[in-house]
């Protein structure tokens, strides 16, 4: 099946839409911190600190809620209106993440919807545009590799706090 023809099954989308938002938001921010922690300079994110950001994956029914703190990305409970929200399909977010599609192209073709503070949206876009993302090897995304990295971070954080 080609990537263009792929669509999430409706029953799966309905099930994901009913799940609590905090666990996926926690997983998402953990991956962001692992993947981007050494790439994005903390000072580049200062204007986003304390702002509520939501990512809506429309075809899956997934909503990710997080904020930026001095230590990185952190999940937040949904409830209050986000300061900035991005909405698109999973495929379009994948195309953005792999840089196969430009955010401006998706925005002007109405495949990427940005709501809230437009200045924050531009800060987020410019920050992401300014970084050089390394090529990700599939092995880096293997669950065992990701879990090992999370475990190492948790252990090093615990030893610093003791």
Secondary structure in CASP SS format (residue, H / E / C, confidence):
PFRMAT SS
TARGET T0000
AUTHOR 0000-0000-0000
METHOD secondary structure of the structure
MODEL  1
X C 1.00
X C 1.00
X C 1.00
X C 1.00
X C 1.00
X C 1.00
X C 1.00
X C 1.00
X C 1.00
X H 1.00
X H 1.00
X H 1.00
X H 1.00
X H 1.00
X H 1.00
X H 1.00
X H 1.00
X H 1.00
X C 1.00
X C 1.00
X H 1.00
X H 1.00
X H 1.00
X H 1.00
X H 1.00
X H 1.00
X H 1.00
X H 1.00
X H 1.00
X H 1.00
X H 1.00
X H 1.00
X H 1.00
X H 1.00
X H 1.00
X H 1.00
X C 1.00
X C 1.00
X C 1.00
X C 1.00
X C 1.00
X H 1.00
X H 1.00
X H 1.00
X H 1.00
X H 1.00
X H 1.00
X H 1.00
X E 1.00
X C 1.00
X C 1.00
X C 1.00
X E 1.00
X E 1.00
X E 1.00
X E 1.00
X E 1.00
X C 1.00
X C 1.00
X C 1.00
X C 1.00
X E 1.00
X E 1.00
X E 1.00
X E 1.00
X E 1.00
X E 1.00
X E 1.00
X E 1.00
X C 1.00
X C 1.00
X E 1.00
X E 1.00
X E 1.00
X E 1.00
X C 1.00
X C 1.00
X C 1.00
X C 1.00
X C 1.00
X C 1.00
X C 1.00
X C 1.00
X E 1.00
X E 1.00
X E 1.00
X E 1.00
X E 1.00
X C 1.00
X H 1.00
X H 1.00
X H 1.00
X H 1.00
X H 1.00
X H 1.00
X H 1.00
X H 1.00
X C 1.00
X C 1.00
X C 1.00
X C 1.00
X C 1.00
X H 1.00
X H 1.00
X H 1.00
X H 1.00
X H 1.00
X H 1.00
X C 1.00
X C 1.00
X C 1.00
X C 1.00
X E 1.00
X E 1.00
X E 1.00
X E 1.00
X C 1.00
X H 1.00
X H 1.00
X H 1.00
X H 1.00
X H 1.00
X H 1.00
X H 1.00
X H 1.00
X H 1.00
X H 1.00
X H 1.00
X H 1.00
X H 1.00
X C 1.00
X C 1.00
X C 1.00
X C 1.00
X C 1.00
X C 1.00
X C 1.00
X H 1.00
X H 1.00
X H 1.00
X H 1.00
X C 1.00
X H 1.00
X H 1.00
X H 1.00
X H 1.00
X H 1.00
X H 1.00
X H 1.00
X H 1.00
X H 1.00
X H 1.00
X H 1.00
X H 1.00
X H 1.00
X H 1.00
X H 1.00
X H 1.00
X H 1.00
X H 1.00
X H 1.00
X C 1.00
END
